[in-house]
Amino acid sequence: MTQHARELVEALSDQEALLERMLQVLDEERRCILGRELERLEQQVLQKKELFLALEEEGVRCAKLVQAMALELELPEAQSLTPVLEKVAEPEKGTILSWQRRVLELGSQLEKRLALNADLLQGALQTVTGTLDFFARIFNNSNTYGYGGNLVGSGGAQPRIICREA
């Protein structure tokens, strides 16, 4: 196995470990959302940011290794792994392909869990917004047709409701 191929396998392995850790963080984030544990949720969000930065760095590392392999195999125009793998020997090709499949599979799981958590957060925010709107309507006088149902104060007495039905 060439040096660049070994480094690429190592980089894909590192990416796999980061993706698996990210999936664990997203699972914990979902539990925090459902349990309304805002402090732990904030910690999970911070971990998620750190992991996304690490994943981005690994992605750049993999891209550089693919370019190095392309130059080594005299394919300078190759921008992705697919054309490079066509010229790689079979044992290396199979190893790299299996790691690539695993990383892509984990990436797909990551997208699904991110979407699920986003939906949970959006639903929670819609509930909070609806509740706030409800209380805003109760506590803020709003004019109705004929001003029926408004709270009216009479000097120092308790407010009372005006009912204009006759």
Stockholm file with secondary structure:
# STOCKHOLM 1.0

chainA/1-166         MTQHARELVEALSDQEALLERMLQVLDEERRCILGRELERLEQQVLQKKELFLALEEEGVRCAKLVQAMALELELPEAQSLTPVLEKVAEPEKGTILSWQRRVLELGSQLEKRLALNADLLQGALQTVTGTLDFFARIFNNSNTYGYGGNLVGSGGAQPRIICREA
#=GR chainA/1-166 SS CCHHHHHHHHHHHHHHHHHHHHHHHHHHHHHHHHHTCHHHHHHHHHHHHHHHHHHHHHHHHHHHHHHHHHHHTTCTTCCSHHHHHTTSCHHHHHHHHHHHHHHHHHHHHHHHHHHHHHHHHHHHHHHHHHHHHHHHHHHSCCCCGGGTTCEECCTTSCCEECCCCC
#=GC SS_cons         CCHHHHHHHHHHHHHHHHHHHHHHHHHHHHHHHHHTCHHHHHHHHHHHHHHHHHHHHHHHHHHHHHHHHHHHTTCTTCCSHHHHHTTSCHHHHHHHHHHHHHHHHHHHHHHHHHHHHHHHHHHHHHHHHHHHHHHHHHHSCCCCGGGTTCEECCTTSCCEECCCCC
//
